[in-house]
Amino acid sequence: MYKMSVITNFLGEIRNRFIVYQGPRALTEKFEMAKRINGADGLEIAFPQDFGDCGLLKGLIAESGFEISAINFRSRRDGLWFRGSFTSNNDKDRREMADDFKKCIDKAKDLGVTRITSCPLNEGMDYLFELDYSKAYDSMLETMRDIADYAAMNAEGLKLCIEYKYSEPRTRCLLGSAGETLAFCQELGRDNVGVNLDFGHALLAGERPGQVVAMLHRAGRLFYVHMNDNDRMADWDMIPGAYNFWDSVEFFYYLKKAGYFDWLAFDVFPKETDTIETFNSTIYVTKKLVEITNRIDEEEMEELHSLRDPAKIMRYLYSIL
């Protein structure tokens, strides 16, 4: 069975461009809330937000008994790196971000955390002809190699996970799809860099999440998973299965085939609803989706795949419900 993790960012302030739904919360309160989430095995903590008092953080982790599934490194900051951090034309910006990422690597080693995930949302463009694409790739490769080599030398076994997203806050992010991110990882040429597959981001990119699992697994780059759902028009971070039931089942089917029985971190936005109840339902529904997926007989499905007959496949799928 998978291990279930909640991202601490979603236990704190909840806001969008228009409305503040829930106010900020102290780190202690976030951990207290997490203890009341049924089925939560761990947390994905945020850097630098959760690291203001490292002694306090260590104490809360030890007292709670939670594992830390990953550290989420934020490469976009209020007042900093507006023109990108990995891809900025300003060498100072890239060095500042890389130095901060290395501090995060040191913290991960100190805490015994085996993954750092980062979503390079501010790397990309808003307008055509705004960005020199080739130079942007060169800058991102150079910066990421520096970070990856530091991790390999100083934190053996640590995986660096790139979480791609098609857009937001840029109208088009530089790494917007699984294929683009996999190509980047392969050109990068570092074994400790792979992909954090966010289910909702795959939908937003027009992908079939199950197919993405198969592709990343074949390349050995499926490092981590964020689970949620949306309506394919925007990244709403909804409870899994809210819109895309069969995509979710197929996703878990291919995770099972890939042998991925690791962390599922929930990137779910509670808005005005009760945060704890939202994550209770998230974990409950996810376990139900996995249970339904496990009803699929792999041999029978392989036979159905060989026939390529959608009528028979759909009849079989609905027979397991």
Order of alpha helices (4+ residues) and beta strands (2+ residues): beta-beta-beta-alpha-beta-alpha-beta-alpha-beta-beta-alpha-beta-beta-alpha-beta-alpha-alpha-beta-alpha-beta-alpha-alpha-alpha
